[in-house]
């Protein structure tokens, strides 16, 4: 069974990556003027993009 068809696993991963991404982005945003804040925000954006990738992976069949 492919992970793209396992609905509960997909929803759990999407929710987990979304929450982690939002938290990291907001924490990095609050670190105004620090380079570490930019890095944390970038990691948060990677998590948000990973959640989007997991969501779209089911519909991208080749």
Phi and psi in degrees as GROMACS dihedral restraints (atoms count N, CA, C in turn):
[ dihedral_restraints ]
;  ai    aj    ak    al  type     phi  dphi    fc
    3     4     5     6     1   -81.5    20    10
    4     5     6     7     1   143.4    20    10
    6     7     8     9     1   -65.4    20    10
    7     8     9    10     1   -22.1    20    10
    9    10    11    12     1   -68.7    20    10
   10    11    12    13     1   -24.3    20    10
   12    13    14    15     1   -96.9    20    10
   13    14    15    16     1    -4.5    20    10
   15    16    17    18     1   -88.7    20    10
   16    17    18    19     1    97.7    20    10
   18    19    20    21     1   -62.3    20    10
   19    20    21    22     1   -45.3    20    10
   21    22    23    24     1   -66.7    20    10
   22    23    24    25     1   -40.5    20    10
   24    25    26    27     1   -63.9    20    10
   25    26    27    28     1   -44.0    20    10
   27    28    29    30     1   -61.2    20    10
   28    29    30    31     1   -46.1    20    10
   30    31    32    33     1   -64.7    20    10
   31    32    33    34     1   -38.8    20    10
   33    34    35    36     1   -63.7    20    10
   34    35    36    37     1   -46.9    20    10
   36    37    38    39     1   -65.1    20    10
   37    38    39    40     1   -41.7    20    10
   39    40    41    42     1   -62.0    20    10
   40    41    42    43     1   -46.8    20    10
   42    43    44    45     1   -63.6    20    10
   43    44    45    46     1   -42.6    20    10
   45    46    47    48     1   -63.3    20    10
   46    47    48    49     1   -49.8    20    10
   48    49    50    51     1   -65.4    20    10
   49    50    51    52     1   -35.5    20    10
   51    52    53    54     1   -65.1    20    10
   52    53    54    55     1   -46.9    20    10
   54    55    56    57     1   -65.2    20    10
   55    56    57    58     1   -45.2    20    10
   57    58    59    60     1   -61.1    20    10
   58    59    60    61     1   -43.4    20    10
   60    61    62    63     1   -63.0    20    10
   61    62    63    64     1   -44.0    20    10
   63    64    65    66     1   -65.1    20    10
   64    65    66    67     1   -43.7    20    10
   66    67    68    69     1   -62.3    20    10
   67    68    69    70     1   -46.9    20    10
   69    70    71    72     1   -65.0    20    10
   70    71    72    73     1   -37.6    20    10
   72    73    74    75     1   -66.3    20    10
   73    74    75    76     1   -42.8    20    10
   75    76    77    78     1   -68.8    20    10
   76    77    78    79     1   -41.3    20    10
   78    79    80    81     1   -62.7    20    10
   79    80    81    82     1   -43.6    20    10
   81    82    83    84     1   -66.6    20    10
   82    83    84    85     1   -34.6    20    10
   84    85    86    87     1   -65.5    20    10
   85    86    87    88     1   -34.5    20    10
   87    88    89    90     1   -73.3    20    10
   88    89    90    91     1   -14.6    20    10
   90    91    92    93     1   -91.3    20    10
   91    92    93    94     1    60.1    20    10
   93    94    95    96     1   -64.3    20    10
   94    95    96    97     1   132.2    20    10
   96    97    98    99     1    86.0    20    10
   97    98    99   100     1     2.2    20    10
   99   100   101   102     1  -114.5    20    10
  100   101   102   103     1   137.1    20    10
  102   103   104   105     1   -66.2    20    10
  103   104   105   106     1   -31.4    20    10
  105   106   107   108     1   -62.7    20    10
  106   107   108   109     1   -33.7    20    10
  108   109   110   111     1   -62.4    20    10
  109   110   111   112     1   -40.1    20    10
  111   112   113   114     1   -64.4    20    10
  112   113   114   115     1   -41.0    20    10
  114   115   116   117     1   -63.8    20    10
  115   116   117   118     1   -41.4    20    10
  117   118   119   120     1   -65.3    20    10
  118   119   120   121     1   -40.3    20    10
  120   121   122   123     1   -63.7    20    10
  121   122   123   124     1   -39.2    20    10
  123   124   125   126     1   -65.1    20    10
  124   125   126   127     1   -40.5    20    10
  126   127   128   129     1   -64.1    20    10
  127   128   129   130     1   -40.3    20    10
  129   130   131   132     1   -61.3    20    10
  130   131   132   133     1   -40.2    20    10
  132   133   134   135     1   -66.5    20    10
  133   134   135   136     1   -34.2    20    10
  135   136   137   138     1   -63.5    20    10
  136   137   138   139     1   -41.3    20    10
  138   139   140   141     1   -64.7    20    10
  139   140   141   142     1   -39.8    20    10
  141   142   143   144     1   -65.5    20    10
  142   143   144   145     1   -40.0    20    10
  144   145   146   147     1   -68.2    20    10
  145   146   147   148     1   -33.7    20    10
  147   148   149   150     1   -65.7    20    10
  148   149   150   151     1   -39.0    20    10
  150   151   152   153     1   -63.0    20    10
  151   152   153   154     1   -41.0    20    10
  153   154   155   156     1   -65.9    20    10
  154   155   156   157     1   -39.0    20    10
  156   157   158   159     1   -62.3    20    10
  157   158   159   160     1   -43.6    20    10
  159   160   161   162     1   -64.0    20    10
  160   161   162   163     1   -40.4    20    10
  162   163   164   165     1   -62.1    20    10
  163   164   165   166     1   -44.3    20    10
  165   166   167   168     1   -81.5    20    10
  166   167   168   169     1   -15.5    20    10
  168   169   170   171     1   -62.8    20    10
  169   170   171   172     1   -30.8    20    10
  171   172   173   174     1   -66.6    20    10
  172   173   174   175     1   -31.6    20    10
  174   175   176   177     1   -94.8    20    10
  175   176   177   178     1    -4.9    20    10
  177   178   179   180     1  -103.6    20    10
  178   179   180   181     1    80.9    20    10
  180   181   182   183     1  -107.7    20    10
  181   182   183   184     1   133.6    20    10
